[in-house]
Each structure stands twice: as structure tokens, then as C-alpha cells.
Amino acid sequence: MSSSRALALLAKMTLAEKIGQLVMVAGTHTVTGPVAAPDLVLRVRQARVGSVLNLFGENETQGLQEAAMRETRLGIPLLFGLDVVHGFKTIFPVPLAEAAVFDPDLWERTARAAAEESVQVGLHLTFAPMLDVARDPRWGRICESPGEDPWLGARFAEAKVKGFQSPPHGIAATAKHFVGYGAVTAGRDYAPVDMSERALQEIHLPPFAAAVAAGAAAIMPAFTDIAGVPLSAHPGLLHGLLRERWGFDGVLISDYNAIAELIRHGVAADLADASALALKAGIDIDMMSPAYEEGLPLALERGQVTIADIDAAVLRVLALKERLGLFDTQRRKVPKKDALANRQALAREAARRSIVLLSQRKPVLPLKPDQIIAVIGPLAQSRRDMLGSWAAAGADDETITILEGVRTALPNATITFARGTAIDDHDASGIAEAVAAAGKADLVLLCLGEACHMSGEAACRAIPELPGCQRALAEAILDTGETVVVLLSSGRPLMVPWLFERAHAVLATWFLGSEAGHAIADVLTGRWAPSGKLPVTWPRAVGQIPIFHAQRNSGRPENPADSFTSKYLDLPNSPQFPFGHGLSTTQYAYSDLRVPEGGPLGKPVNLAVTVANTGSVAGEETVFVFLRDIVATVARPMMELKAMAKVALGPGERKTVALQLAPGAFQFFGLDGLWTAESGEFEVLVGPSADRACCLSARIRLS
Ligand code: BGC
């Protein structure tokens, strides 16, 4: 429903002013930070811009806002947007890392904190959450995503939308990139996508459906196509599904220059054509392409769009500006500039809970407080790399390095440092010094991994292993025979089976944000028992990709004794680490799974399991519930994640954990194109990861 203010404004607007509302232009970045270039100021004064990206800061945004509100005929305020993906000033772990916490409450709190910081600098909207289901570690953007699972993605979506948009200091959330972007061919960014209708419906759409249900203000279509139809011009998915079927009445914002790129996709002949395709499909705002500004007037003249199409988009943009309180500057509450310490504590909590203890050949954690520790490797002292792919206004000099974190946490230890080599070059001359440092130490902390720019957009890797000569460094250190704990920084699973075989322990320390060093030290010193779990299956080799837990059985499942079954000659099918994998310094035992024998379809199913902490330190466990529909009209995956719970347990403590399967958990995309649940037997698997051997299982008959 359009407000009377929006309708009154629309009635007064010229075509150029209407199109101006649909145009989003970027600020310019200089050494002093983001600024509005003279050309942008001019365009704002001419009412040719409706929203701005990549510009923040009280002065910069206020100055431009005043130009829009005081110096244009209708005084319509600008909307300011930025990629506040995992924090604005206080940087939280990258989404793939934060997903490893499996805690919607945390996901919501970090989004709320990021929104509060964003509001202080004049921002109104974030291009987040990123909800692409990602199953290919070659794709750099896996790091921005919550991982491989659609159910998990949906929970992440709800929590992030709620957190970002939470009053009184919320900003509008943009669910992106709609849809299927994670399935780019060969894991190569921007590459074409082909997938079955089932994969689209069951795997890629659910997180977006959850974001819409949670009230996401905006959605960004992906750069990519699906089966030859670019998402920036996909009437079936944008208009048909999003708007008509799901009732999404928010704003659709194109990705950067994506509308003009319809020409290169080969579906539009010129900018007018491209603008018409995008507008007709339902895109309201053109981010950084000339298509709407230059193309729409001609498209209108040619009859490719109507003024009613343009008006509808303008009304949606005005509605968002009203909803955000932009017309009424008094209404927008800005939080006080305090609470920095709280946000740092939150960043540290998020970061330490994101760390995954991948392997442990002998119990080396926690570290003894008074030994000689050699901190070695190119990631040990790197600040920028701790921040990850979308660092927004995160400052390198406010970021805690691994070396600093360890030194602060272990004041009685003797801590030496040798870089050994750079992240990604072939100068091995520092390795000898690192080996010498290792030789004098009781324990080595080996800080290896990627630079933060090696994950994220346009950062795909065909060989996702350790870059540069880090392998040579690692092998030289391992050859010394010292105890070696590896801290692996990356935005994706790195395929380093040799390292898992030889190091005494390996921790995935991702890109953990502003408090990285302190958080890592918390885990190393036993202030926090490692609790993160993998939100993505970790392959042994690139040849196994795509690999994920929800695979179907096939007619010839892997059988080592039978050649004509689904397997490789040179590697097992099993991954390096399954989805949900994550060790700790304590252990948990699962028992007494209680599942009803039967029940009606369409009702929730209540389960319970007993989890005991059998170790000697307190810990936090994530309990997973997987489901398998044993016989259905469509072959179903061997296991699909359908519920989870977090449980905190003191040493020796046991608790009964209540779990619930929602009615939707039993449904799939039926042969008739409708979501359906079929009566019959289901297998329920409850356990610490998607490794079947570790799960308790029971059957339930629903009818
Ligand atoms: C990315 C988006 C991002 C946009 C604005 C694009 O290149 O694909 O995820 O929101 O830029 O920065």
C-alpha cells in the first residue's frame, strides 16, 4: 500500500525525477575514506540519484543528504547503503566462520551490533545477509555464505534479517544474491549456472524464503544466469516467485552494473533493452549501471515499458525510504557512541566460538602457560588478513594479531616469532630462521593460510591449497619433530591432507575479525573449549567437489568390494571432515535417543536425546538432527539437516536435550511441483556431525 505522501510525490515527479529514484551511485574512496565526488554531488542536486552506496561518515552523508533534501525540487531524501556483511567498524568473523557457531542468537546479536554502528555513520541499508548455498570451495564467495546447507541457511537468514532490522537502530537488510549463485560452473565466479528445478527449490531457494518471511526489506538478484536466463532479467523468479507467490513487497536492488551486463550475457541488444528487461522482471534500483538512467527513457518511447512499470518501482523505493524514517529526520534515532567494549566482547565471543578444532593427533591443548613457544608463519602478525573479505570500516590498527593475542594471554611464556615466508610468494629464504626458532621451542604455533583477498568476490582458486611456499615452510617445521599446532586462516576449506596427517593439531581459524588474536588465544589457553563445527563438508581433494552431506544414495552406492559402484579409483568418497565436524578438549557421549514410533504428518515431532560431557572441562556442544525419507516417489538424500540445539555442559554433566522436527522437515518438492510429505518410514539421525557412524538412529512412521 502506498502512502499518501508517496502518491503525492509521485504525482509531482517528472520522468527524470522518477528515474532518479531508481538510480544508485557509488561514492569514491580516497586515502582519507569515502567521499562524494563532485560529479555525484551534482547529480544529487539534479535529482538524478535516489540512493548511494559505499559512502558513510556523519559529515559525508549529511552533506549529501542536505543537497538532496534542500537543493532539489521535491526534497526526497537519499538512501545510503553499504556492504555491512560481518560488521561495520567492529569486525566479526566472516559468515562461513560465524555459521560454524550454529547459534541463531549469536548471529542476530552480531547483526544488531553491526547495524548500530552503521546507523551512527548515516547508513540506512546493508547488502547482507548473503544467503547463497555454497558447496564448492573453489568459489571465493563461499566465505561470505553460511555454507552448504539450505536449512542452516534459512536459520541464518532469519537471524540476520532480524538482527540487522531490529528497532530502534536497525538498518534495512538485503538478502542476496537471489538465487543459485553458489552453483556457478566449476566454482568460477560469475560463470553460468545450470541446475534442476529440484535443486533450485530444495537447496537454493529456502534461505531466501526464510529471509522474505522474516521481513527482509530488500533483495539483490545475482549477477549470474540460470539455464540462460540472467537473474537480473528473470520475470519467472523475480516477479512470479518473489513478488506474486511469496508476496515480497520490498525493493529489488540490482547487483553492481548487473543490468548493463545483460548486454554481455547476450539477452539485451542495448541499454534500453537491458533496462526494460530488468524493470519488467521487477528490479527497482539499478546499482551502478547506466541502464536505467540512459536506457529507460528510450525503452518507454519504444513501448518496452510503461510509465506504470516505472511508477510501481518508484513507489516501492519511496515506501522503503518512509519505512526507514528518512523523510522525518527527527524520527531516526542514532545510538550513543558508547558500548565499544561491549562490541569488542561480542566480537571476541563470536570469534572464539567460530574456531573449529579440525584434527588432534595428541592432546596438546590447552597450552602450558610457562613454556617456550615459537610463533611461526605469515599469518601470525598480519592484521588486515584477520578482518576477512568485507572489512567495511574495520581498522587494521585496531585488529588483534595472533602474535599479540598469544603474548597477552601467556605473559609467563617465552614467545619468539619468525615469519618464515610471505603468504603468497616463492621466497623461501626465511625458512631456515623459522626452523631454528622451532628447534629452540617447546611448541610451535604455525600460522598458515590465505590472505583475506584470496577469498571473497572474484577470488576463486582452482587449487585451494596453501599458497606460495607455505607447504615448504610447514614441512620443514614438521620435520624438526617439535610439537606443532597449526592455525589455519582461510575463507574456505583448504585441501591439505598431508598437514592433517602430520601436525599434532589443526584449528580452522578462518578470518575472525577485530578480536581474532584474543579469540584464538582464548581457545589455545583453555579459556574456551573449542566448540565450532563445520558448516561445510571439507574435501580431501578438488576432485571430490561438489561434496556435501545431503547426497542421494544412487542405485550403486560406494562398495569397495564391487567395482561397478559409485566411487573413485584413487580416493575414498568420504570427505576429509564431514559437515558438522569439530573436536574439542572435552568429549561428549550421546545416548537414549527418544523418537515416537509414529504420528500424523503435518504435526511437529518431538524428540529427545541425552548428551553427557565425559571430559574434564566445561564445553558447548551442537546437537544435529538429520532426516531421511526412506522410500518416496522421489529419491531423497541419505541425510538432511532438519533441526539443531546448543547445550552447555560442565565436566561430568549430562542433560536431556529436547529437539523438534517441524512439519515442513518431512516435505520435499514433489513431482507435481508442489511441496509434499508422503506417509511412510523416516530415519532420524541425531549426533555431533553428519558422520553417520557417530549418530544415534531411530525410525518413525508418519501417516
Ligand atoms: C557484489 C555484491 C555487493 C555489491 C556492492 C557486488 O560486486 O556482488 O555482493 O553487494 O558489489 O558492493
Boltz pocket constraint, residues with backbone or C-beta under 6 A from the ligand:
constraints:
  - pocket:
      binder: B
      contacts: [[A, 53], [A, 83], [A, 127], [A, 176], [A, 255], [A, 256], [A, 457]]
      max_distance: 6.0
